[in-house]
Amino acid sequence: MSSSFADLGVPTNLAGILAGLDITTPTPIQAATLPDSLAGRDVLGRGRTGSGKTYAFLLPLVARLDAERRTPRATAPRALILAPTRELVGQIDAALKPLAKAAGLSTQTIFGGVGQNPQVRGLRNGVDIVLACPGRLEDLIGQGHCSLRDVSVTVLDEADHMADLGFLPAVRRLLDQTPKDGQRLLFSATLDKAIDVLVKRFLNQPVTHEADSAQSPVSTMSHHVLHLDRSHRLPVLVDLASAPGRTVVFTRTKHGAKALARQLNKSGVPSVELHGNLSQNARTRNMDAFHAGKASTLVATDIAARGIHVDDVSLVVHADPPVEHKAYLHRSGRTARAGAAGTVITLMTDEQVRDVRSLTRAAGIKPTTTRVSGADHPVLTELAPGDRVLVAGGLALPTPAGDAPRGQGQRSSGGGGRSRGPRRRSGGGANGSGGNSGGGSGNSRGNGGSNGGSRGQGSRSQSGGGQGGSGAGRSGGSRGRSGGQRSGASGGSHSAANFSRGR
């Protein structure tokens, strides 16, 4: 392996940026792919999670655009990076920014769950590099806000995860819109038949590099299975998560993640959740708390596994064993990154024994299995050493104004907004003009004037021009409809919709 990025052909200005970040030695996947990608060849690269794939495609992309010295046209980016989740898009963008700044290149992220107007403005101003989830990008292209006709470099990151999430049709449609003579770089933690379809159709005589075998275990990662009764699951989790260091706990379902985070907080473990029923504001707030150390434990679903990049995660716990081995590998990849040590623990009940054995065998893992009788078993302190610290009440984060879970919160349609809350009856009126309706709980409908009160059923409001707070109570008179018509112009969007899966 070459001793430096300069030896691999990385331009001096970019190598200098990496050196300033204390990144001086290429990882195996970088050393293997950079000579070919910097030479303009199409590359198919496989490397496990945390192996350094991001810089393996960012460096040649920035180097090529910098060498071309071309000003981007409005709505027509020069390079495209596709990723399956908005968390991953954000992680890539954070790594890209210092490199792009050094080369004088502009960037724009595009994903759902947030308003599209800032993204549209960025595209109209002309942008060199777009980092996007497939769904929202297709939406903007369909609206005429973006064209891929000028893309000279296309990158697919976590291509196998794209396939797992059902994004391949959208990915194919997007790639069909890029110039056929452009360079294409496809990186993934695993390579399978679904990826072969993309390779055969879109890559031109690609050079394939696999930095490690598909099932090679990370040498600094230890794997353990704790065989326990279901009644001991929560006490064991509380003990492990209250040890020093950051912990990521995975569940299979969104409901399970929410419930477990609540239980951990109630037990004194400062915890936050990450799953598809959270709005973008809540997701950002929770990840910021985990990054900052306010929360020591993150409870997440499978879909979030590849979007989480937090330094110094010392412990990953599969509270629910994943369904298939690729999910196990990607979940586990949240720890032992870039050569650091990490521990992975799977909780297994009697009825899960066969499934867990099949899972670890398929993943190429030989875990140490221990029968645990409760939270006082000595193996817990061996796996998660240090004094246990519990905080009364765990972590309580304020809910941002106007924020609510997906499917339960603000639904904007044109100008109106809807928010559900506690049911309450009291006297009072509704705010009948456009804008934000008044502040208690209840159900106000105010399209142009209310002559009476509003019926209090779940803090539901639909007002003519803003987010619904709510009125209160029920009193005589009309129900706050102007002309008998319900507000809500066409063309609105679900403000809390769409998890990280691309829209």
C-alpha positions in Angstrom: 0.0 0.0 0.0 1.3 3.5 -0.9 2.5 5.5 2.0 0.7 8.7 1.2 -2.2 10.2 -0.8 0.3 12.1 -2.9 1.8 8.8 -4.0 -1.6 7.7 -5.2 -2.0 10.9 -7.4 -4.1 13.0 -5.1 -3.6 16.7 -5.9 -1.4 18.6 -3.4 -4.2 21.0 -2.3 -6.5 18.1 -1.4 -3.8 16.1 0.3 -3.1 19.1 2.4 -6.7 19.4 3.5 -6.6 15.7 4.6 -3.4 16.3 6.5 -5.0 19.1 8.3 -7.7 16.7 9.4 -4.9 14.3 10.6 -5.7 11.9 7.7 -2.3 11.0 6.2 -2.3 7.3 5.5 -4.8 5.9 2.9 -7.0 3.0 4.0 -7.0 -0.2 1.9 -10.1 0.7 -0.1 -8.6 4.2 -0.8 -5.2 2.8 -1.8 -6.9 0.2 -4.1 -9.3 2.5 -5.9 -7.7 6.0 -6.1 -5.2 5.3 -8.9 -8.0 4.1 -11.2 -10.6 6.7 -10.2 -8.2 9.6 -10.4 -7.4 8.3 -13.9 -11.0 8.7 -14.9 -12.0 5.0 -15.0 -15.3 3.7 -13.8 -14.8 1.9 -10.4 -16.8 -0.7 -8.5 -15.5 -0.7 -4.9 -16.4 -2.8 -2.0 -15.3 -2.1 1.6 -16.9 -2.7 4.9 -18.6 0.1 6.8 -16.0 2.4 8.3 -13.3 1.5 5.8 -12.9 5.0 4.3 -15.1 4.6 1.2 -16.3 8.3 1.4 -12.9 9.8 0.7 -12.3 7.1 -1.9 -14.9 8.7 -4.1 -14.8 12.3 -2.9 -11.1 12.8 -3.8 -11.3 11.8 -7.5 -14.6 13.7 -7.9 -13.3 17.0 -6.5 -10.0 16.5 -8.4 -11.8 16.1 -11.7 -14.1 19.1 -11.3 -11.2 21.2 -10.1 -9.2 20.3 -13.2 -12.1 21.0 -15.6 -12.5 24.6 -14.2 -16.0 24.9 -15.6 -18.8 27.2 -14.2 -22.0 25.2 -13.6 -25.1 26.3 -15.4 -28.3 27.1 -13.6 -30.2 23.9 -12.5 -27.5 21.7 -14.1 -25.0 20.3 -11.6 -21.6 19.0 -12.7 -21.5 16.0 -10.4 -24.0 13.8 -8.6 -23.7 11.8 -5.4 -26.6 9.5 -4.6 -27.1 8.0 -1.1 -30.0 6.1 0.4 -30.6 8.2 3.5 -30.6 11.9 4.4 -28.3 11.1 7.4 -25.7 9.6 5.0 -26.1 12.6 2.6 -25.3 14.9 5.6 -22.3 12.8 6.6 -20.9 12.9 3.0 -21.6 16.6 2.8 -19.7 17.3 6.0 -16.6 15.4 4.6 -16.9 17.1 1.2 -17.1 20.7 2.4 -13.4 21.3 3.2 -12.3 19.6 0.0 -14.9 21.6 -2.1 -13.9 24.8 -0.4 -10.2 24.2 -1.2 -11.1 23.7 -4.9 -13.6 26.6 -5.0 -16.6 24.2 -5.7 -20.2 24.7 -4.5 -22.4 21.9 -3.1 -26.1 21.4 -2.5 -27.8 18.6 -0.5 -31.2 17.4 -1.7 -33.5 15.2 0.4 -37.1 15.1 1.7 -38.6 15.9 5.1 -37.7 19.6 4.7 -38.9 22.4 2.5 -37.7 22.3 -1.1 -37.4 26.0 -1.7 -33.8 26.4 -0.4 -32.8 23.4 -2.5 -34.5 24.9 -5.6 -32.7 28.2 -5.0 -29.4 26.5 -4.7 -29.9 24.7 -8.0 -31.0 27.8 -9.8 -27.9 29.6 -8.6 -25.8 26.9 -10.3 -24.0 24.3 -8.2 -21.0 22.0 -8.9 -22.0 19.0 -6.8 -25.4 17.7 -5.8 -25.6 15.2 -3.0 -29.1 13.7 -3.0 -31.5 11.0 -2.0 -33.3 9.6 -5.1 -36.9 10.4 -4.3 -36.6 14.2 -3.7 -34.2 14.5 -6.6 -36.7 12.9 -8.9 -39.4 15.2 -7.6 -37.3 18.3 -8.4 -36.4 17.0 -11.8 -40.0 16.4 -12.5 -40.8 19.9 -11.6 -38.2 21.2 -13.9 -35.9 22.5 -11.2 -32.9 20.2 -12.1 -31.3 18.6 -15.1 -28.5 15.9 -15.1 -27.4 16.7 -18.6 -24.1 18.2 -17.4 -23.1 15.6 -14.9 -19.6 14.4 -15.6 -19.1 12.2 -12.4 -21.8 10.2 -10.8 -21.3 8.4 -7.5 -23.5 5.7 -5.9 -22.7 5.2 -2.2 -24.2 2.3 -0.3 -25.6 0.9 -3.5 -26.6 -2.4 -1.8 -28.7 -0.4 0.7 -30.4 1.4 -2.2 -31.4 -2.1 -3.5 -32.6 -3.2 -0.1 -34.8 -0.1 0.2 -36.3 -0.6 -3.3 -34.6 2.5 -4.8 -33.1 0.8 -7.8 -35.8 1.8 -10.2 -35.4 5.4 -9.2 -31.6 5.1 -9.4 -31.8 3.6 -12.9 -34.1 6.4 -14.0 -31.6 9.0 -12.7 -28.6 7.4 -14.2 -30.3 7.2 -17.5 -30.4 11.0 -17.5 -26.7 11.4 -17.0 -24.3 11.5 -20.0 -23.2 8.0 -21.1 -19.6 9.1 -21.4 -19.4 10.4 -17.8 -17.4 8.7 -15.1 -19.3 6.5 -12.6 -18.1 5.3 -9.2 -20.1 2.7 -7.4 -19.3 1.9 -3.7 -20.9 -0.5 -1.4 -20.3 -2.6 1.7 -21.5 -5.7 -0.1 -21.8 -6.7 -3.7 -24.7 -8.9 -4.8 -26.9 -9.7 -7.9 -28.8 -6.4 -7.5 -25.6 -4.5 -7.8 -24.6 -6.5 -10.9 -27.6 -5.1 -12.7 -26.4 -1.6 -12.2 -22.8 -2.4 -13.1 -23.7 -4.1 -16.4 -26.0 -1.4 -17.5 -24.2 1.8 -16.4 -20.5 1.2 -15.8 -18.1 1.2 -18.7 -15.4 -1.5 -18.3 -15.3 -0.9 -14.6 -12.3 -1.8 -12.4 -13.4 -3.8 -9.4 -11.6 -3.5 -6.1 -12.5 -5.4 -2.9 -10.5 -4.2 0.0 -11.6 -7.1 2.2 -13.7 -10.2 1.8 -17.4 -9.9 2.1 -17.4 -11.6 5.4 -14.1 -10.6 6.9 -14.5 -9.7 10.6 -13.1 -6.4 11.8 -10.1 -7.4 14.0 -10.8 -4.7 16.6 -14.5 -5.7 16.9 -15.5 -8.3 19.4 -18.9 -10.1 19.0 -20.9 -11.5 21.9 -24.4 -13.1 22.3 -26.2 -12.9 25.6 -28.7 -15.7 26.0 -31.4 -14.5 28.4 -35.0 -14.6 29.4 -37.2 -11.9 27.9 -37.9 -10.5 31.4 -34.2 -9.7 31.8 -33.9 -7.8 28.5 -34.6 -4.3 29.9 -32.5 -4.6 33.1 -29.5 -5.9 31.0 -29.9 -3.1 28.5 -30.0 -0.5 31.3 -26.8 -1.9 32.9 -24.9 -2.0 29.6 -26.1 1.5 28.5 -25.3 3.1 31.8 -21.6 2.2 31.4 -19.2 4.9 30.3 -19.1 5.7 26.6 -21.5 6.0 23.8 -23.9 3.1 23.0 -26.1 2.5 20.0 -29.0 0.1 20.5 -30.9 -1.3 17.5 -34.5 -2.5 17.3 -36.5 -3.9 14.4 -39.4 -1.5 14.5 -40.1 2.2 14.9 -42.5 1.5 17.8 -39.9 -0.7 19.5 -37.3 2.1 19.2 -39.6 4.7 20.7 -40.8 2.4 23.5 -37.2 1.3 24.4 -35.9 4.9 24.5 -38.7 5.8 26.8 -38.0 2.9 29.1 -34.3 3.6 29.2 -34.9 7.3 30.1 -37.4 6.2 32.8 -34.7 3.9 34.1 -32.1 6.7 34.2 -30.2 6.2 31.0 -30.1 9.5 28.9 -31.4 8.2 25.6 -32.7 9.5 22.2 -34.4 7.7 19.4 -33.9 7.7 15.6 -36.6 6.2 13.4 -39.0 6.9 10.6 -41.8 8.4 12.7 -39.7 11.4 13.6 -39.9 14.7 11.8 -36.6 16.1 10.4 -36.4 18.6 13.2 -36.7 15.9 15.8 -34.2 13.7 14.1 -31.7 16.5 13.9 -32.3 17.5 17.5 -31.8 13.9 18.7 -28.6 13.3 16.7 -27.2 16.6 17.9 -27.8 15.5 21.5 -26.0 12.2 20.9 -23.1 13.9 19.1 -22.8 16.4 22.0 -22.9 13.7 24.7 -26.1 14.9 26.2 -27.5 11.5 25.4 -25.2 8.5 26.0 -27.5 6.1 24.2 -29.1 6.2 20.7 -31.9 3.8 20.0 -32.4 3.3 16.3 -34.0 1.1 13.7 -32.3 -0.8 10.9 -32.9 1.8 8.3 -30.9 4.3 10.3 -27.8 2.0 10.5 -25.9 3.4 7.6 -26.6 7.0 8.3 -25.1 7.1 11.7 -21.6 8.2 12.0 -20.5 9.2 15.5 -17.0 8.9 16.7 -16.1 6.8 19.8 -19.2 4.5 19.8 -17.8 1.8 22.1 -20.8 -0.5 22.2 -23.5 -1.7 19.7 -26.3 -3.7 21.1 -28.8 -5.7 19.0 -31.8 -5.5 21.3 -33.7 -7.2 18.5 -31.6 -9.5 16.3 -31.8 -8.3 12.7 -33.6 -10.3 10.1 -30.6 -10.9 7.8 -26.8 -10.9 8.0 -26.2 -7.7 6.0 -28.2 -5.7 8.5 -26.1 -7.3 11.3 -22.9 -6.2 9.6 -24.1 -2.6 8.9 -25.5 -2.2 12.4 -22.3 -3.5 13.9 -20.3 -1.1 11.8 -21.3 1.8 14.0 -18.4 0.8 16.3 -14.8 -0.2 15.7 -14.5 2.4 12.9 -11.1 3.5 11.4 -9.2 1.0 13.6 -10.8 1.8 16.9 -12.0 -1.0 19.2 -15.6 -1.8 19.7 -18.0 -4.4 21.2 -21.1 -5.8 19.6 -23.7 -7.6 21.7 -26.8 -9.5 20.5 -29.5 -10.2 23.0 -31.0 -13.7 22.3 -34.1 -15.3 23.9 -34.8 -19.0 23.8 -37.1 -18.7 20.7 -34.4 -16.8 18.8 -31.6 -19.3 19.2 -31.9 -20.9 15.8 -32.3 -17.5 14.0 -29.3 -16.0 15.7 -27.1 -18.9 14.9 -28.0 -18.8 11.2 -27.5 -15.0 11.2 -24.0 -15.1 12.7 -23.0 -18.0 10.4 -24.1 -16.0 7.3 -22.3 -13.0 8.6 -19.1 -15.0 9.0 -19.0 -14.2 12.8 -18.2 -16.5 15.6 -19.5 -14.8 18.7 -18.9 -15.7 22.3 -22.3 -16.9 23.8 -23.0 -16.5 27.5 -26.1 -17.5 29.4 -27.1 -14.5 31.5 -29.4 -14.8 34.5 -29.9 -11.1 35.0 -28.3 -7.6 35.2 -25.9 -8.7 38.0 -24.1 -11.2 35.8 -20.3 -10.5 35.8 -20.0 -10.7 32.0 -21.8 -7.4 31.7 -19.0 -5.5 33.4 -16.5 -7.3 31.3 -18.2 -6.3 28.1 -19.0 -2.7 29.2 -16.5 -1.9 32.0 -16.7 1.1 34.3 -18.9 2.6 36.9 -22.6 2.7 36.0 -24.2 6.2 36.0 -27.9 6.8 36.1 -29.6 10.1 35.8 -33.0 10.6 37.3 -35.5 10.9 34.5 -32.9 10.3 31.8 -32.9 13.0 29.1 -35.8 15.3 28.3 -35.4 17.3 25.2 -37.7 20.2 24.4 -40.0 19.7 21.4 -39.3 22.4 18.8 -42.3 24.6 18.1 -44.4 23.2 15.3 -42.6 19.8 15.5 -44.5 16.5 15.7 -43.9 12.9 14.7 -44.6 11.8 11.2 -48.1 10.8 10.7 -49.2 12.5 13.9 -48.1 16.0 13.4 -48.3 19.0 11.1 -49.9 18.3 7.8 -49.8 21.3 5.7 -51.9 21.6 2.6 -51.4 24.9 0.9 -51.7 27.3 3.8 -53.4 25.2 6.5 -51.7 23.2 9.1 -52.8 20.4 11.4 -51.5 19.5 14.8 -53.0 17.0 17.2 -52.6 17.2 20.9 -54.5 16.5 24.1 -58.3 16.7 24.1 -59.6 19.6 26.0 -62.9 21.4 26.4 -63.2 24.9 27.5 -65.0 28.1 26.5 -63.5 30.4 24.0 -63.3 31.2 20.4 -61.3 30.4 17.3 -58.9 32.6 15.5 -60.7 33.1 12.3 -58.2 34.9 10.2 -55.3 33.5 8.2 -52.1 32.7 9.9 -51.5 30.8 13.1 -54.6 29.9 15.1 -54.6 30.4 18.8 -52.8 28.5 21.5 -54.6 26.0 23.8 -55.7 22.6 22.7 -58.9 21.9 21.0 -60.0 22.0 17.4 -60.3 25.3 15.6 -61.3 25.7 12.0 -60.8 29.3 10.9 -61.2 29.9 7.2 -62.0 33.5 7.2 -63.7 34.2 10.4 -65.4 32.3 13.3 -68.6 33.5 14.8 -68.5 31.1 17.7 -66.3 28.8 19.4 -64.5 25.7 18.3 -64.9 22.1 19.3 -62.0 20.7 21.3 -61.1 17.4 19.8 -57.4 16.8 19.7 -55.9 20.2 19.1 -56.7 20.0 15.5 -56.6 23.2 13.5 -56.9 24.1 9.9 -56.4 27.8 9.4 -56.1 29.8 6.3 -52.4 30.8 6.4 -50.2 29.0 8.8 -49.6 26.2 11.3 -52.4 25.2 13.5 -52.0 25.9 17.2 -55.5 25.5 18.3 -58.5 27.1 19.8 -60.3 25.7 22.8 -63.6 24.5 24.0 -67.0 24.6 22.4 -69.4 27.5 22.4 -72.5 28.5 20.5 -72.5 29.8 17.0 -71.0 28.5 13.8 -68.0 26.2 13.6 -65.6 28.7 12.1 -66.0 27.9 8.5 -66.2 30.8 6.0 -68.8 30.1 3.4 -69.0 26.5 4.5 -65.7 25.8 2.8 -62.7 24.1 4.5 -59.4 25.8 3.9 -56.3 24.2 2.3 -55.1 25.2 -1.1 -53.6 22.6 -3.3 -49.9 22.2 -3.7 -48.9 21.8 -0.1 -46.6 19.1 1.3 -46.4 16.9 4.3 -44.1 18.7 6.5 -43.2 15.7 8.7 -43.3 13.1 6.0 -40.8 10.8 4.7 -38.0 9.3 6.7 -34.5 9.1 5.4 -35.5 6.9 2.4 -35.0 9.5 -0.2 -38.0 11.7 -0.4 
